[in-house]
Amino acid sequence: MSSDARVVLEILEPALQFVQKCPVDSKIIDHTFPTISCPICGTAYCMSPCVEKLATKNKKCPTCKKFEMNTLVEIIQNISYRARLEELKASRRVSDHVYDKLRVEYETRQREAIARVYGKGSQEDGERDKPP
């Protein structure tokens, strides 16, 4: 091993202590994929597949052991519905009128679900590490 490679490893290993990882699959939370946070402890999880599995199996937050993850099911479903709606619009299988109507309906449901779970108003769509 060259000295350059050893230096990189010596710098990388201590830096990994400060990287946020999903407690379920240890994937590094790097804001390149959707995440969802526990409203009690604030721990961020990969939305798919980690939170989906925890929510459907009626598990508690692995970090704080207090929050019932199944309360996130509605938020996860709304995100899936909106993604499917975007696919339909991109493939021109849904009219602009129907798309607009459904998009508004899903956004409203999402805001209401987030308010119920997190006890506050909606978040920006582009935010990560917060409720979607």
Secondary structure per residue as TSV (DSSP state, phi and psi in degrees):
chain	resnum	aa	ss	phi	psi
A	1	M	-	360.0	131.7
A	2	S	-	-74.7	162.7
A	3	S	H	-66.9	-31.4
A	4	D	H	-63.5	-44.4
A	5	A	H	-65.1	-38.9
A	6	R	H	-65.2	-39.1
A	7	V	H	-64.1	-42.5
A	8	V	H	-60.6	-44.6
A	9	L	H	-64.0	-39.9
A	10	E	H	-64.7	-33.9
A	11	I	H	-78.0	-40.0
A	12	L	H	-67.0	-44.9
A	13	E	H	-57.9	-49.7
A	14	P	H	-65.7	-32.3
A	15	A	H	-67.1	-31.5
A	16	L	H	-64.3	-20.2
A	17	Q	T	-63.3	-27.2
A	18	F	T	-99.3	1.7
A	19	V	S	-85.4	135.1
A	20	Q	-	-82.1	129.3
A	21	K	B	-122.6	151.2
A	22	C	-	-67.3	127.4
A	23	P	T	-66.6	-17.4
A	24	V	T	-84.8	-53.4
A	25	D	T	-116.1	5.6
A	26	S	-	62.0	18.3
A	27	K	-	-70.5	136.5
A	28	I	B	-69.7	127.1
A	29	I	-	-80.5	102.2
A	30	D	-	-121.4	15.0
A	31	H	S	67.7	20.0
A	32	T	S	-101.5	-0.9
A	33	F	S	-146.7	158.2
A	34	P	-	-65.5	136.9
A	35	T	E	-126.4	164.4
A	36	I	E	-142.4	141.2
A	37	S	E	-109.1	148.5
A	38	C	-	-69.2	128.3
A	39	P	T	-70.9	-13.6
A	40	I	T	-91.2	-55.0
A	41	C	T	-100.0	-15.7
A	42	G	-	82.2	4.6
A	43	T	-	-65.4	132.4
A	44	A	E	-90.5	139.4
A	45	Y	E	-127.1	152.2
A	46	C	E	-63.7	128.9
A	47	M	I	-65.3	-41.3
A	48	S	I	-127.5	125.4
A	49	P	I	-98.2	-8.2
A	50	C	I	-59.5	-59.0
A	51	V	I	-65.6	-37.0
A	52	E	H	-57.9	-44.7
A	53	K	H	-67.1	-45.1
A	54	L	H	-62.4	-40.5
A	55	A	H	-69.5	-43.9
A	56	T	H	-72.9	-24.5
A	57	K	T	-92.7	7.5
A	58	N	T	56.8	47.3
A	59	K	-	-95.8	165.7
A	60	K	B	-96.6	162.8
A	61	C	-	-55.2	124.0
A	62	P	T	-63.2	-21.6
A	63	T	T	-85.4	-57.0
A	64	C	T	-94.6	-16.9
A	65	K	S	61.0	20.2
A	66	K	-	-112.6	-38.3
A	67	F	S	-86.4	128.9
A	68	E	B	-78.7	112.1
A	69	M	G	-67.4	-19.1
A	70	N	G	-66.0	-16.0
A	71	T	G	-71.9	-9.8
A	72	L	G	-89.8	-4.2
A	73	V	H	-57.0	-44.0
A	74	E	H	-63.3	-39.7
A	75	I	H	-63.7	-44.6
A	76	I	H	-62.7	-43.3
A	77	Q	H	-62.4	-43.4
A	78	N	H	-62.4	-37.9
A	79	I	H	-64.7	-41.8
A	80	S	H	-63.8	-42.5
A	81	Y	H	-62.3	-43.2
A	82	R	H	-66.3	-37.6
A	83	A	H	-64.2	-42.2
A	84	R	H	-65.4	-40.1
A	85	L	H	-61.7	-41.1
A	86	E	H	-63.2	-38.7
A	87	E	H	-63.1	-43.2
A	88	L	H	-63.6	-40.0
A	89	K	H	-66.7	-42.8
A	90	A	H	-62.8	-34.3
A	91	S	T	-89.7	4.8
A	92	R	T	59.8	34.5
A	93	R	-	-96.2	2.2
A	94	V	S	-138.8	141.2
A	95	S	-	-72.9	161.4
A	96	D	H	-61.3	-39.1
A	97	H	H	-62.5	-48.2
A	98	V	H	-65.7	-41.5
A	99	Y	H	-57.7	-50.2
A	100	D	H	-60.5	-43.2
A	101	K	H	-63.0	-47.2
A	102	L	H	-68.2	-39.0
A	103	R	H	-59.9	-45.7
A	104	V	H	-63.0	-42.5
A	105	E	H	-62.7	-45.7
A	106	Y	H	-65.4	-39.4
A	107	E	H	-64.3	-40.2
A	108	T	H	-63.7	-46.8
A	109	R	H	-60.3	-39.8
A	110	Q	H	-64.6	-45.2
A	111	R	H	-59.8	-43.3
A	112	E	H	-64.7	-42.5
A	113	A	H	-64.9	-42.2
A	114	I	H	-64.2	-41.5
A	115	A	H	-62.6	-39.2
A	116	R	H	-66.6	-44.0
A	117	V	H	-77.6	-46.6
A	118	Y	H	-99.9	-7.1
A	119	G	S	68.2	28.8
A	120	K	S	-152.5	176.1
A	121	G	-	-70.7	-175.6
A	122	S	-	-71.7	159.6
A	123	Q	-	-104.9	161.8
A	124	E	-	-65.0	144.1
A	125	D	T	-61.8	-32.6
A	126	G	T	-81.6	-9.3
A	127	E	-	-70.8	146.6
A	128	R	-	-120.8	166.0
A	129	D	S	64.3	12.8
A	130	K	S	-130.3	169.8
A	131	P	-	-59.2	138.8
A	132	P	-	-68.2	360.0
